[in-house]
Structures are given as structure tokens and as C-alpha cells.
Amino acid sequence: MQKKTKTHHSVSKALEILKLFIPNNQEKPTTLIAKRLDLNTSTVSRLLGVLATHGFLTQNPDTKRYSLGKIALDLGKSLQQSMSEQIVLIAKPFIDQLRNTLELDVGFELMVHRETILVYRALGPQDFKAKYTIGQRLPVHISAGARAIMAYLSKESAEAMLKGPLIKMTPHTIVDKEVLLEKLSEFRREGVAFDMGELDEDYLQIGAPVFNYGKEPIAAVVAGIRTNNANGADLKEKVINQVKETAHKISSAMFYRE
């Protein structure tokens, strides 16, 4: 039991050492690490040697200081890759819960190569005549999800997504690129984007962005309500708050931190 406890203690201290290199991975000398963890230098030196041997740390031959090694980088890349591939699975329970809460149709849009694609939809109990199906590319100049994502991109990136002719789907559809860019600035300030009857005159779509660990907008949560709903104003406010909260939860699950 004593040996097991000692092993656990060593592992715990080794992990504490690795955490000292967050967030900027600055080189650190053995003495500083020992002081930060309140350990004697010989113990820290031994743990650093083990971590370096296994590639979690690397030692600068000139300064003798330590920084994160290749294995730490490989672990980070593996996690990011797996999360990128599993984002729909990560988002699904949150989207389903939002559908249950609002009793509305809720979609999840993913940005892929400067396009947004509807990758998941949780259908509400109401009759919702959706124009788009799962896997279909959405019109980025109209889609509330695409707008929510573009609002947090650079102006150059947003302009690239709006490149080419913009199709007018309803009399309300905005096709002036300068007006759209101004709208994106508004959406960023509000933290939520709208499609006000521009894709379907009968529906108001509300979208909020989802961010990854690198603070990049990669997806969006979108919910739609009928424009002739008797409780329109109150429902709109509720949907805005719930959509933003759900997007935040998914971002947190992707390890995003403000």
C-alpha cells in the first residue's frame, strides 16, 4: 500500500510539472519548478528526467531549461483531431435538450471549407417545413448559422465566404454585401445572428456561434420560430437566450474558454 501511495504521489507531481507549462510553454529551470511546487530539487530533477525520457518534456542543451516535448504536442493534436471528428456527437445531446426545452425545430450547422452545412437537426413537435436536409450546403448569405459564424471571422474571411452572386430567396433577402457586412458587426455585438424571413417568409431563424479550443467559430446552433406566432416577442427573447446558452455549452465541451 505504501509503494502504491508513493507511486500515485509521483504521478501527481509529474502532472503538476506539466501543468506549469500552460499556457505559453516558456522554458523553466529545475530550481524554479521545484520552488513553484514546493519540492526539493533532487526530486524535481528525477521527475523531469523521466518526463523528458518519455518525450513529454525536452531539455534545451544550452540553457538546461525544460519545455514541453513532442509527445505533449502529439497528445494535443490527437485530442483536437478527435473532437473535430466527433463534434456532432458532442453537440447532439445539447441540441436535443434545446429542442425539448423550446419545443421547436433546432439545427446544428458546421463550417467546412468556407461553407456551412446542416449536419444535425432535432425536429420539434410542430409542423416545420424545412427547406434544407441534413448534409446540404446552406446559403451563407442568408443562413442564421452561417451569419453567426461569419460575425466572428475577419472581414477578409467573411468577404471570401460571400464571394460570388447572392441569390434572393424572398423579398426580404439581403443581397447587398456591404449591408451584410454591417449586419455581421451587429450580430457580433449581440452574440446572435438572425434570418428574418429571408430564406422562408414564415420563419425567423436565430443562430449562435460555437467555438473550439483555439477560439475559432466552427459551428452554430440555430432555432426557428414562426413569424406569425402569437407570443412572438416573448418567444423570440426566450429562444435567443436558450440558443446562446446551448452554443456556450457546446463550446465549453470543446474546451473553449473565454
C-alpha positions in Angstrom: 0.0 0.0 0.0 2.8 2.4 0.9 4.5 1.7 -2.5 1.2 2.3 -4.3 0.7 5.6 -2.5 4.2 6.7 -3.3 3.7 5.9 -7.0 0.4 7.9 -7.0 2.2 10.8 -5.4 5.0 10.8 -8.0 2.5 10.6 -10.9 0.6 13.5 -9.3 3.7 15.7 -9.0 4.7 14.8 -12.6 1.3 16.0 -13.8 1.7 19.2 -11.8 5.0 19.8 -13.5 3.4 19.5 -16.9 0.7 22.0 -16.0 3.3 24.6 -15.1 4.0 25.0 -18.9 0.4 26.1 -19.6 -0.4 28.4 -21.4 2.7 29.6 -23.2 5.2 26.8 -22.7 8.1 29.0 -21.6 11.3 27.3 -20.7 11.8 26.8 -17.0 14.8 25.8 -14.9 14.7 23.0 -12.4 15.1 25.3 -9.5 12.1 27.4 -10.5 9.9 24.3 -10.9 11.0 23.0 -7.5 10.1 26.3 -5.9 6.7 26.5 -7.6 5.8 23.0 -6.4 7.5 23.3 -3.0 9.6 20.2 -3.7 13.3 19.6 -3.2 15.5 20.0 -6.3 16.6 16.4 -6.5 13.0 15.1 -6.6 12.1 17.5 -9.3 15.3 16.7 -11.3 14.3 13.0 -11.2 10.8 13.6 -12.4 12.0 15.9 -15.1 14.3 13.2 -16.3 11.5 10.7 -16.5 9.2 13.1 -18.4 12.0 14.0 -20.8 12.8 10.3 -21.4 9.2 9.7 -22.4 9.0 12.8 -24.7 6.6 14.8 -22.5 9.4 17.4 -21.9 12.5 18.4 -23.8 15.7 20.0 -22.3 17.5 22.8 -24.1 21.1 21.7 -24.2 22.4 25.2 -23.9 20.2 26.6 -21.1 19.5 23.3 -19.5 15.9 24.5 -19.1 12.8 22.4 -19.9 9.8 22.9 -22.1 7.0 20.7 -23.4 8.1 17.9 -25.8 6.8 16.2 -28.9 4.6 13.7 -27.0 2.8 16.6 -25.4 2.2 18.1 -28.8 1.1 14.8 -30.2 -1.5 14.4 -27.4 -2.9 17.8 -28.1 -3.2 17.2 -31.8 -4.9 13.8 -31.2 -7.4 15.4 -28.9 -8.2 18.3 -31.3 -8.5 15.8 -34.2 -10.8 13.5 -32.3 -13.0 16.5 -31.2 -13.2 17.8 -34.8 -14.4 14.4 -36.0 -16.8 13.9 -33.2 -18.3 17.4 -32.9 -21.7 16.3 -34.0 -21.8 13.6 -31.3 -20.6 16.1 -28.8 -23.3 18.6 -29.8 -26.2 16.2 -30.3 -27.4 15.9 -26.6 -27.3 19.7 -26.2 -29.3 20.2 -29.4 -31.8 17.5 -28.4 -32.2 19.2 -25.0 -32.8 22.6 -26.6 -35.4 21.1 -28.8 -37.2 19.6 -25.8 -37.0 22.9 -23.9 -38.2 25.1 -26.7 -40.4 22.5 -28.5 -39.1 24.0 -31.7 -37.0 22.7 -34.6 -33.3 23.1 -33.8 -30.4 22.6 -36.2 -26.6 22.4 -36.0 -24.5 23.9 -38.8 -20.9 23.2 -39.3 -18.4 25.3 -41.3 -16.5 23.2 -43.8 -14.1 24.9 -46.3 -15.9 28.3 -46.0 -19.3 26.7 -46.4 -21.9 25.9 -43.8 -23.6 22.5 -43.8 -26.6 21.3 -41.8 -25.1 18.3 -40.0 -27.8 17.6 -37.5 -31.4 18.5 -36.9 -33.7 17.8 -34.0 -37.3 18.2 -35.2 -39.7 19.9 -32.9 -43.3 18.7 -32.3 -44.7 21.5 -34.6 -45.1 21.2 -38.3 -41.8 22.7 -39.7 -41.5 22.7 -43.4 -37.7 22.7 -43.6 -36.2 23.7 -46.9 -32.9 22.0 -46.3 -32.0 18.5 -45.3 -29.0 17.1 -43.3 -25.8 17.2 -45.3 -27.0 20.0 -47.6 -25.0 23.2 -48.1 -26.7 26.3 -46.8 -26.8 29.8 -48.4 -24.2 31.5 -46.3 -25.5 35.0 -47.1 -28.9 34.0 -45.5 -28.4 31.2 -43.0 -28.5 32.4 -39.4 -25.9 29.9 -38.5 -23.5 31.0 -41.3 -24.0 34.6 -40.3 -23.3 33.8 -36.6 -20.0 32.1 -37.7 -19.0 34.9 -40.1 -19.7 37.5 -37.5 -16.6 36.3 -35.6 -14.3 35.9 -38.7 -12.1 38.6 -40.1 -13.6 40.9 -42.6 -11.5 39.3 -45.3 -12.7 35.8 -44.4 -16.3 37.0 -44.3 -15.9 38.6 -47.7 -14.5 35.4 -49.1 -17.5 33.4 -47.9 -19.8 36.0 -49.6 -17.9 35.9 -52.8 -20.0 35.4 -56.0 -23.6 36.2 -56.8 -26.0 36.2 -53.9 -29.4 34.7 -54.6 -32.6 36.4 -53.4 -34.9 33.7 -51.8 -37.7 36.0 -50.6 -38.5 39.7 -50.9 -36.7 40.2 -47.6 -33.4 38.6 -48.6 -30.4 40.9 -48.2 -28.1 40.5 -51.2 -26.1 43.7 -50.8 -22.7 42.6 -49.5 -21.9 45.9 -47.8 -25.2 45.8 -45.9 -24.5 42.1 -44.9 -21.0 43.1 -43.6 -22.6 45.8 -41.5 -25.1 43.2 -40.2 -22.3 40.9 -39.2 -20.9 43.6 -37.0 -24.3 44.0 -35.3 -24.6 40.2 -34.8 -21.1 40.1 -33.2 -22.1 42.7 -30.7 -25.3 40.9 -29.9 -23.7 37.4 -29.8 -26.5 36.1 -32.0 -27.5 36.3 -35.7 -30.8 36.4 -37.5 -32.5 35.4 -40.7 -35.7 37.4 -40.6 -37.9 35.7 -43.2 -35.1 35.9 -45.8 -35.0 32.1 -46.5 -38.7 31.5 -45.7 -41.0 34.4 -45.1 -42.9 32.4 -42.5 -39.9 31.8 -40.2 -37.4 33.8 -38.1 -34.2 31.9 -37.7 -31.9 32.6 -34.7 -28.3 31.4 -34.6 -25.4 31.5 -32.1 -21.8 30.5 -32.8 -19.9 27.6 -31.4 -16.1 28.0 -30.7 -13.4 25.4 -30.5 -10.4 25.3 -28.1 -8.5 27.7 -30.4 -11.3 30.3 -30.0 -12.3 29.8 -33.7 -16.0 29.9 -34.7 -16.6 26.5 -36.3 -20.3 25.8 -36.0 -23.6 27.3 -34.9 -26.8 26.4 -33.1 -30.0 27.5 -34.9 -33.6 27.5 -33.9 -36.6 28.7 -35.9 -39.9 30.3 -34.9 -42.9 31.2 -37.0 -43.1 34.9 -37.7 -46.9 34.9 -37.0 -46.6 33.3 -33.6 -49.0 35.0 -31.1 -46.2 35.0 -28.5 -43.6 36.2 -30.9 -41.8 38.8 -28.8 -41.6 36.8 -25.6 -40.7 33.6 -27.5 -38.0 35.4 -29.5 -36.3 36.5 -26.3 -36.5 33.1 -24.9 -35.1 31.4 -28.0 -32.3 33.9 -28.2 -31.2 33.2 -24.6 -31.6 29.4 -24.9 -29.7 29.3 -28.3 -26.8 31.3 -26.9 -26.7 29.2 -23.7 -26.7 26.0 -25.7 -23.9 27.2 -28.1 -21.9 28.2 -25.0 -22.3 24.7 -23.5 -21.2 23.0 -26.7 -18.2 25.4 -26.9 -17.3 24.5 -23.3 -17.5 20.8 -24.2 -15.0 21.6 -27.0 -12.7 23.1 -24.3 -13.3 26.7 -25.4 -12.6 29.3 -22.6 -13.2 33.0 -23.0 
